[in-house]
Every structure is written in C-alpha cells, then in structure tokens.
Amino acid sequence: MSQVMLKSPRGEAIEPLVIAALEAKKNEILTGIMKTNQKLSVFEKKFNLFTGDFVRRSHQEIPQISEMDAIEWLGEHETLKKLQDKLSRLKEIKVCT
C-alpha cells in the first residue's frame, strides 16, 4: 500500500480539495469511457461484430475489415481497457484524515 502525506502552507483543510480532484478525474475518465464505447459501437454496427469477437479473431479472417479499420478498432479497444484500469485504481483510493 502506498501512502502520500499532503500539507498546506495555509493551514487550511485540503481533504475536500483532494476529494473533489479525485472525483473530477473519475468523471473525466468516465467521459472518456463513454466516448470510447461510442466509437467501438460504430465499428460493431459497421461490421456486425462484437468487439470481443473481433479481438479474438485475426482481422485477416474477416475480409471486409480494412487494415486501417482494424488498427483503429484495436486501438479503441486498448484505450477502453486502459481507461477502465485507471478508473478502477482511482476508485480504490481512500482519503485518510
């Protein structure tokens, strides 16, 4: 477990500020997840294929998918995984007083 100690030179409580900053970051990541899911949905509709199925198969097995589409689709999938991981780690943070 990692711990961080924060001190304010003004002597005022910084806990509300830290909590607000963490919540703002969570909301930012949630927005990113929503936008990424929308992009993935476009690919899924275009190719009538779920992202999970696409990732498990080689794009070369699916002739209607161009190399550029495959790269973008896989990139969005990776972005989603990274955003979900960041959100999960942020949700685990506890502010101790």
RODRENRO-897357 format. One line per field, with one value per atom (N, C-alpha, C, CB): residue number from 1; atom name; y negated, z negated, x negated. Coordinates in nm, 4 decimals, padded with zeros to 6 digits, always signed. Last residue first. Glycine has a CB too. Layout:
BEGIN
num = (NUM, ...) .
atome = (CA, ...) .
v = (Y, ...) .
w = (Z, ...) .
u = (X, ...) .
***
This chain:
BEGIN
num = (97, 97, 97, 97, 96, 96, 96, 96, 95, 95, 95, 95, 94, 94, 94, 94, 93, 93, 93, 93, 92, 92, 92, 92, 91, 91, 91, 91, 90, 90, 90, 90, 89, 89, 89, 89, 88, 88, 88, 88, 87, 87, 87, 87, 86, 86, 86, 86, 85, 85, 85, 85, 84, 84, 84, 84, 83, 83, 83, 83, 82, 82, 82, 82, 81, 81, 81, 81, 80, 80, 80, 80, 79, 79, 79, 79, 78, 78, 78, 78, 77, 77, 77, 77, 76, 76, 76, 76, 75, 75, 75, 75, 74, 74, 74, 74, 73, 73, 73, 73, 72, 72, 72, 72, 71, 71, 71, 71, 70, 70, 70, 70, 69, 69, 69, 69, 68, 68, 68, 68, 67, 67, 67, 67, 66, 66, 66, 66, 65, 65, 65, 65, 64, 64, 64, 64, 63, 63, 63, 63, 62, 62, 62, 62, 61, 61, 61, 61, 60, 60, 60, 60, 59, 59, 59, 59, 58, 58, 58, 58, 57, 57, 57, 57, 56, 56, 56, 56, 55, 55, 55, 55, 54, 54, 54, 54, 53, 53, 53, 53, 52, 52, 52, 52, 51, 51, 51, 51, 50, 50, 50, 50, 49, 49, 49, 49, 48, 48, 48, 48, 47, 47, 47, 47, 46, 46, 46, 46, 45, 45, 45, 45, 44, 44, 44, 44, 43, 43, 43, 43, 42, 42, 42, 42, 41, 41, 41, 41, 40, 40, 40, 40, 39, 39, 39, 39, 38, 38, 38, 38, 37, 37, 37, 37, 36, 36, 36, 36, 35, 35, 35, 35, 34, 34, 34, 34, 33, 33, 33, 33, 32, 32, 32, 32, 31, 31, 31, 31, 30, 30, 30, 30, 29, 29, 29, 29, 28, 28, 28, 28, 27, 27, 27, 27, 26, 26, 26, 26, 25, 25, 25, 25, 24, 24, 24, 24, 23, 23, 23, 23, 22, 22, 22, 22, 21, 21, 21, 21, 20, 20, 20, 20, 19, 19, 19, 19, 18, 18, 18, 18, 17, 17, 17, 17, 16, 16, 16, 16, 15, 15, 15, 15, 14, 14, 14, 14, 13, 13, 13, 13, 12, 12, 12, 12, 11, 11, 11, 11, 10, 10, 10, 10, 9, 9, 9, 9, 8, 8, 8, 8, 7, 7, 7, 7, 6, 6, 6, 6, 5, 5, 5, 5, 4, 4, 4, 4, 3, 3, 3, 3, 2, 2, 2, 2, 1, 1, 1, 1) .
atome = (N, CA, C, CB, N, CA, C, CB, N, CA, C, CB, N, CA, C, CB, N, CA, C, CB, N, CA, C, CB, N, CA, C, CB, N, CA, C, CB, N, CA, C, CB, N, CA, C, CB, N, CA, C, CB, N, CA, C, CB, N, CA, C, CB, N, CA, C, CB, N, CA, C, CB, N, CA, C, CB, N, CA, C, CB, N, CA, C, CB, N, CA, C, CB, N, CA, C, CB, N, CA, C, CB, N, CA, C, CB, N, CA, C, CB, N, CA, C, CB, N, CA, C, CB, N, CA, C, CB, N, CA, C, CB, N, CA, C, CB, N, CA, C, CB, N, CA, C, CB, N, CA, C, CB, N, CA, C, CB, N, CA, C, CB, N, CA, C, CB, N, CA, C, CB, N, CA, C, CB, N, CA, C, CB, N, CA, C, CB, N, CA, C, CB, N, CA, C, CB, N, CA, C, CB, N, CA, C, CB, N, CA, C, CB, N, CA, C, CB, N, CA, C, CB, N, CA, C, CB, N, CA, C, CB, N, CA, C, CB, N, CA, C, CB, N, CA, C, CB, N, CA, C, CB, N, CA, C, CB, N, CA, C, CB, N, CA, C, CB, N, CA, C, CB, N, CA, C, CB, N, CA, C, CB, N, CA, C, CB, N, CA, C, CB, N, CA, C, CB, N, CA, C, CB, N, CA, C, CB, N, CA, C, CB, N, CA, C, CB, N, CA, C, CB, N, CA, C, CB, N, CA, C, CB, N, CA, C, CB, N, CA, C, CB, N, CA, C, CB, N, CA, C, CB, N, CA, C, CB, N, CA, C, CB, N, CA, C, CB, N, CA, C, CB, N, CA, C, CB, N, CA, C, CB, N, CA, C, CB, N, CA, C, CB, N, CA, C, CB, N, CA, C, CB, N, CA, C, CB, N, CA, C, CB, N, CA, C, CB, N, CA, C, CB, N, CA, C, CB, N, CA, C, CB, N, CA, C, CB, N, CA, C, CB, N, CA, C, CB, N, CA, C, CB, N, CA, C, CB, N, CA, C, CB, N, CA, C, CB, N, CA, C, CB, N, CA, C, CB, N, CA, C, CB) .
v = (-01.0768, -01.2033, -01.1788, -01.2746, -00.9391, -00.9213, -01.0556, -00.8169, -00.8401, -00.9595, -00.9424, -01.0924, -00.5676, -00.6137, -00.7341, -00.4996, -00.4291, -00.5267, -00.5702, -00.6494, -00.2764, -00.2091, -00.3062, -00.1078, -00.4381, -00.4017, -00.3347, -00.3096, -00.4412, -00.5623, -00.5303, -00.6632, -00.1813, -00.2220, -00.3466, -00.2479, -00.1998, -00.1007, -00.1390, +00.0384, -00.3937, -00.4185, -00.3232, -00.4038, -00.2588, -00.3834, -00.4115, -00.5017, -00.0486, -00.0197, -00.1431, +00.0290, -00.1891, -00.1099, -00.0764, +00.0190, -00.2944, -00.3841, -00.3100, -00.4476, -00.0562, -00.1444, -00.2391, -00.2254, +00.0417, +00.1214, +00.0349, +00.2350, -00.1683, -00.1359, -00.0572, -00.0563, -00.1453, -00.2687, -00.2416, -00.3802, +00.1032, +00.0853, -00.0391, +00.0751, +00.0343, +00.1409, +00.1280, +00.2806, -00.1546, -00.1959, -00.0929, -00.2160, +00.0170, -00.0967, -00.1458, -00.2107, +00.1874, +00.2420, +00.1312, +00.3203, -00.0073, +00.0687, +00.1263, +00.1818, -00.0947, -00.1891, -00.1159, -00.2753, +00.1476, +00.0758, -00.0194, -00.0022, +00.2029, +00.2979, +00.2292, +00.4176, -00.0142, +00.0051, +00.0973, +00.0628, +00.0434, -00.0820, -00.0710, -00.2001, +00.2878, +00.2807, +00.1553, +00.2822, +00.3456, +00.2977, +00.2938, +00.1575, +00.6116, +00.5124, +00.4736, +00.5673, +00.8154, +00.6841, +00.5749, +00.6917, +01.0547, +00.9803, +00.8411, +01.0584, +01.1763, +01.1019, +01.0082, +01.0216, +01.2744, +01.3738, +01.3076, +01.4523, +01.0510, +01.1112, +01.2214, +01.1680, +00.9954, +00.9164, +00.9723, +00.7687, +01.2867, +01.2026, +01.1238, +01.2882, +01.2818, +01.3281, +01.2351, +01.3358, +01.1450, +01.2863, +01.3399, +01.3710, +00.8978, +00.9051, +01.0495, +00.8484, +00.9638, +00.9113, +00.9282, +00.7633, +01.0385, +01.1377, +01.0932, +01.1612, +00.7909, +00.9089, +01.0165, +00.9663, +00.6326, +00.6032, +00.7242, +00.4834, +00.8060, +00.7517, +00.7322, +00.8443, +00.7105, +00.7977, +00.7314, +00.8280, +00.5569, +00.6548, +00.7599, +00.7232, +00.3503, +00.4839, +00.5959, +00.5038, +00.1289, +00.1279, +00.2693, +00.0397, +00.1950, +00.1836, +00.1936, +00.0505, +00.1933, +00.3127, +00.3111, +00.3235, -00.0700, +00.0431, +00.1684, +00.0707, -00.2038, -00.2340, -00.1188, -00.3673, -00.1062, -00.0737, -00.0990, -00.1552, -00.2322, -00.0870, -00.0430, -00.0146, -00.4929, -00.4629, -00.3132, -00.5137, -00.4564, -00.5019, -00.4707, -00.6540, -00.3865, -00.2880, -00.3266, -00.2739, -00.6340, -00.5184, -00.4092, -00.4644, -00.7908, -00.8252, -00.7070, -00.9465, -00.6552, -00.6693, -00.6982, -00.7818, -00.6885, -00.5536, -00.5593, -00.4868, -00.9680, -00.9002, -00.7601, -00.8937, -00.9951, -01.0576, -00.9925, -01.2097, -00.8627, -00.8099, -00.8679, -00.8400, -01.0411, -00.9067, -00.8433, -00.8183, -01.2593, -01.2750, -01.1384, -01.3461, -01.1466, -01.1912, -01.2088, -01.3224, -01.1049, -00.9910, -01.0284, -00.9452, -01.3718, -01.2805, -01.1578, -01.2377, -01.4632, -01.5254, -01.4335, -01.6631, -01.3058, -01.2906, -01.3492, -01.3585, -01.4108, -01.2691, -01.2443, -01.1814, -01.6743, -01.6480, -01.5024, -01.6814, -01.6342, -01.6939, -01.6669, -01.8459, -01.5336, -01.4512, -01.5038, -01.4487, -01.7587, -01.6324, -01.5427, -01.5596, -01.9414, -01.9719, -01.8446, -02.0730, -01.8228, -01.8438, -01.8718, -01.9597, -01.8221, -01.6985, -01.7212, -01.6389, -02.0477, -02.0204, -01.8934, -02.0086, -02.3056, -02.1665, -02.1469, -02.1262, -02.5320, -02.5016, -02.3552, -02.5942, -02.6182, -02.5596, -02.5267, -02.6509, -02.7058, -02.7977, -02.7426, -02.8272, -02.5023, -02.6087, -02.7077, -02.6831, -02.1757, -02.3053, -02.4134, -02.3299, -01.8545, -01.9651, -02.0934, -01.9776, -01.5072, -01.6388, -01.7441, -01.6475, -01.1962, -01.2974, -01.4325, -01.2959, -00.8848, -01.0173, -01.1122, -01.0651, -00.5385, -00.6486, -00.7779, -00.6270, -00.2162, -00.3436, -00.4483, -00.3885, +00.1170, +00.0000, -00.1232, +00.0001) .
w = (-00.7078, -00.7790, -00.9073, -00.8090, -00.3825, -00.5280, -00.5944, -00.5671, -00.1052, -00.1663, -00.3175, -00.1183, +00.0986, -00.0213, -00.0774, -00.1289, +00.4163, +00.3316, +00.2174, +00.4144, +00.5879, +00.4719, +00.3742, +00.5180, +00.7985, +00.7066, +00.5799, +00.7762, +00.9355, +00.8673, +00.7644, +00.9695, +01.0422, +00.9450, +00.8682, +01.0160, +01.2161, +01.1086, +01.0001, +01.1645, +01.3933, +01.3110, +01.1917, +01.3949, +01.5114, +01.4363, +01.3429, +01.5322, +01.6361, +01.5331, +01.4472, +01.5975, +01.8201, +01.7169, +01.6028, +01.7773, +01.9801, +01.9055, +01.7923, +01.9996, +02.0874, +02.0052, +01.9207, +02.0943, +02.2333, +02.1247, +02.0314, +02.1817, +02.4194, +02.3231, +02.2051, +02.3911, +02.5654, +02.4911, +02.3840, +02.5867, +02.6842, +02.5879, +02.5022, +02.6614, +02.8520, +02.7521, +02.6440, +02.8196, +03.0147, +02.9268, +02.8166, +03.0081, +03.1453, +03.0658, +02.9688, +03.1571, +03.2846, +03.1781, +03.0871, +03.2382, +03.4603, +03.3711, +03.2538, +03.4485, +03.6006, +03.5203, +03.4178, +03.6113, +03.7217, +03.6330, +03.5424, +03.7152, +03.8765, +03.7739, +03.6730, +03.8386, +04.0527, +03.9588, +03.8443, +04.0313, +04.1875, +04.1124, +04.0106, +04.2089, +04.3121, +04.2130, +04.1265, +04.2833, +04.3329, +04.3852, +04.2732, +04.4495, +04.3333, +04.2451, +04.3005, +04.1002, +04.4914, +04.5128, +04.4258, +04.4855, +04.4087, +04.5262, +04.5440, +04.6467, +04.1409, +04.1698, +04.2867, +04.0426, +04.0964, +04.1116, +04.1524, +03.9809, +04.0464, +04.1782, +04.2044, +04.1906, +03.7867, +03.8831, +04.0239, +03.8806, +03.5910, +03.6689, +03.7689, +03.7419, +03.2977, +03.4329, +03.4967, +03.5196, +03.0619, +03.0567, +03.1941, +02.9998, +03.1493, +03.0858, +03.0839, +02.9418, +03.2426, +03.3346, +03.2773, +03.3649, +03.0055, +03.1122, +03.2114, +03.1850, +02.8706, +02.8135, +02.9177, +02.7002, +03.0410, +03.0251, +02.9712, +02.9318, +03.2565, +03.1261, +03.1170, +03.0132, +03.5753, +03.4991, +03.3660, +03.5785, +03.8045, +03.7450, +03.6642, +03.8548, +03.8942, +03.9339, +03.8743, +03.8927, +03.7971, +03.9349, +03.9834, +03.9449, +03.5303, +03.6220, +03.7674, +03.5991, +03.4345, +03.4175, +03.5127, +03.2728, +03.4913, +03.5579, +03.5503, +03.4941, +03.3163, +03.4601, +03.5383, +03.4899, +03.0696, +03.1184, +03.2689, +03.0427, +03.0369, +03.0555, +03.1132, +02.9223, +02.9973, +03.1148, +03.1433, +03.0937, +02.7549, +02.8728, +03.0007, +02.8634, +02.5890, +02.6146, +02.7365, +02.4918, +02.5887, +02.6484, +02.6793, +02.5548, +02.4497, +02.5882, +02.6595, +02.5911, +02.2001, +02.2768, +02.4247, +02.2171, +02.1232, +02.1425, +02.2283, +02.0061, +02.0970, +02.1949, +02.2258, +02.1447, +01.8821, +02.0104, +02.1219, +02.0057, +01.6871, +01.7267, +01.8604, +01.6186, +01.6666, +01.7192, +01.7641, +01.6131, +01.5542, +01.6807, +01.7460, +01.6576, +01.3142, +01.4134, +01.5511, +01.3689, +01.1905, +01.2188, +01.3268, +01.0897, +01.1671, +01.2518, +01.2872, +01.1808, +00.9851, +01.1178, +01.2146, +01.1091, +00.7628, +00.8270, +00.9681, +00.7423, +00.7046, +00.7392, +00.8110, +00.6126, +00.6421, +00.7545, +00.7996, +00.7154, +00.4150, +00.5354, +00.6586, +00.5165, +00.2402, +00.2764, +00.4040, +00.1610, +00.2230, +00.2760, +00.3216, +00.1692, +00.1039, +00.2333, +00.3002, +00.2159, -00.1419, -00.0427, +00.0979, -00.0864, -00.2571, -00.2264, -00.1253, -00.3543, -00.3434, -00.1998, -00.1593, -00.1611, -00.5689, -00.5350, -00.3835, -00.5877, -00.6069, -00.5894, -00.5503, -00.4825, -00.6184, -00.7381, -00.7271, -00.8514, -00.4056, -00.4609, -00.5872, -00.3566, -00.3113, -00.3837, -00.4487, -00.2892, -00.3578, -00.3001, -00.3795, -00.2999, -00.2754, -00.3708, -00.2963, -00.4481, -00.2479, -00.1864, -00.2956, -00.0915, -00.2052, -00.3031, -00.2333, -00.4290, -00.0788, -00.0478, -00.1564, +00.0942, -00.0484, -00.1191, -00.0804, -00.2732, +00.0863, +00.0916, +00.0159, +00.2381, +00.0000, +00.0000, +00.0000, -00.1215) .
u = (+00.7750, +00.7516, +00.6761, +00.8839, +00.7496, +00.7434, +00.7151, +00.6344, +00.9142, +00.8549, +00.8647, +00.9272, +00.8443, +00.9153, +00.8409, +00.9268, +00.8776, +00.8085, +00.8994, +00.7636, +01.0250, +00.9657, +00.9003, +00.8634, +01.0886, +01.1962, +01.1436, +01.2947, +00.8446, +00.8917, +01.0000, +00.9451, +00.8413, +00.7386, +00.7812, +00.6050, +01.0624, +01.0611, +00.9606, +01.0282, +00.9723, +01.0905, +01.0943, +01.2186, +00.7561, +00.7344, +00.8510, +00.7146, +00.8965, +00.7963, +00.7701, +00.6652, +01.0505, +01.1172, +01.0215, +01.1744, +00.8453, +00.9339, +01.0046, +01.0375, +00.7406, +00.6564, +00.7412, +00.5608, +00.9612, +00.9030, +00.8191, +00.8172, +00.9957, +01.1007, +01.0444, +01.2128, +00.7565, +00.7862, +00.8909, +00.8351, +00.7978, +00.6880, +00.7104, +00.5525, +01.0144, +01.0293, +00.9216, +01.0213, +00.8945, +01.0046, +01.0274, +01.1341, +00.7121, +00.6650, +00.7714, +00.6221, +00.8811, +00.7963, +00.7441, +00.6785, +00.9862, +01.0736, +00.9940, +01.1442, +00.7582, +00.8375, +00.9237, +00.9267, +00.6805, +00.5879, +00.6648, +00.4825, +00.9081, +00.8636, +00.7722, +00.7909, +00.9119, +01.0223, +00.9805, +01.1450, +00.6695, +00.6843, +00.7981, +00.7105, +00.7278, +00.6192, +00.6325, +00.4814, +01.0828, +00.9548, +00.8515, +00.9703, +01.2968, +01.2345, +01.0978, +01.2211, +01.3866, +01.4477, +01.3853, +01.5963, +01.2541, +01.2075, +01.2664, +01.2367, +01.1443, +01.2669, +01.2359, +01.3185, +00.9010, +01.0076, +01.1391, +01.0266, +00.7565, +00.7375, +00.8406, +00.5955, +00.7970, +00.8754, +00.8609, +00.8316, +00.8383, +00.7474, +00.8310, +00.6374, +01.0435, +01.0124, +00.9102, +01.1405, +01.0691, +01.0287, +00.9887, +01.1422, +01.1609, +01.0290, +00.9786, +01.0347, +01.4186, +01.3179, +01.1774, +01.3452, +01.5413, +01.5252, +01.4188, +01.6586, +01.5345, +01.4681, +01.4434, +01.5512, +01.6970, +01.5545, +01.4788, +01.5348, +01.9260, +01.8902, +01.7391, +01.9396, +02.0341, +01.9448, +01.9129, +01.8141, +02.1053, +02.1965, +02.1194, +02.2804, +01.9545, +01.9103, +01.9966, +01.7663, +02.0952, +02.0443, +02.0125, +01.9187, +02.1380, +02.2522, +02.2065, +02.3269, +01.8754, +01.9587, +02.0777, +02.0077, +01.7941, +01.7283, +01.8160, +01.5899, +01.9699, +01.9720, +01.9088, +01.8971, +01.8883, +02.0220, +02.0344, +02.1269, +01.6449, +01.6477, +01.7817, +01.6208, +01.7372, +01.6541, +01.6532, +01.5099, +01.8724, +01.9470, +01.8688, +01.9762, +01.6593, +01.7651, +01.8482, +01.8560, +01.5299, +01.4634, +01.5651, +01.3534, +01.7148, +01.6796, +01.6147, +01.5850, +01.7139, +01.8375, +01.8068, +01.9250, +01.4473, +01.5013, +01.6275, +01.5317, +01.4392, +01.3541, +01.4038, +01.2112, +01.6153, +01.6475, +01.5667, +01.6201, +01.4654, +01.5964, +01.6419, +01.7007, +01.2508, +01.2275, +01.3590, +01.1590, +01.3847, +01.3122, +01.2904, +01.1761, +01.4708, +01.5694, +01.5066, +01.6337, +01.2215, +01.3103, +01.4119, +01.3836, +01.1409, +01.0636, +01.1474, +00.9326, +01.3309, +01.3222, +01.2477, +01.2515, +01.2655, +01.3968, +01.3962, +01.5061, +01.0119, +01.0267, +01.1595, +01.0177, +01.0842, +00.9935, +01.0036, +00.8481, +01.2420, +01.3017, +01.2154, +01.3204, +01.0468, +01.1630, +01.2281, +01.2662, +00.8809, +00.8282, +00.9433, +00.7419, +01.0578, +00.9964, +00.9449, +00.8815, +01.1157, +01.2228, +01.1685, +01.3120, +00.8449, +00.9177, +01.0303, +00.9751, +00.7291, +00.7168, +00.7910, +00.5697, +00.7834, +00.8134, +00.8054, +00.9536, +00.5052, +00.6472, +00.6647, +00.7105, +00.2453, +00.3029, +00.4506, +00.2824, +00.1046, +00.2048, +00.2706, +00.3115, -00.0473, -00.1170, -00.0195, -00.2107, +00.0653, +00.0979, +00.0252, +00.2518, -00.0517, -00.0480, -00.0168, -00.1820, +00.0003, +00.0098, +00.0188, +00.1318, -00.1431, -00.1042, -00.1072, -00.1987, -00.0496, -00.1011, -00.0530, -00.0553, -00.1217, -00.0576, -00.1270, -00.0617, -00.0564, -00.1280, -00.0487, -00.1521, -00.0846, +00.0000, -00.0891, +00.0962) .
***
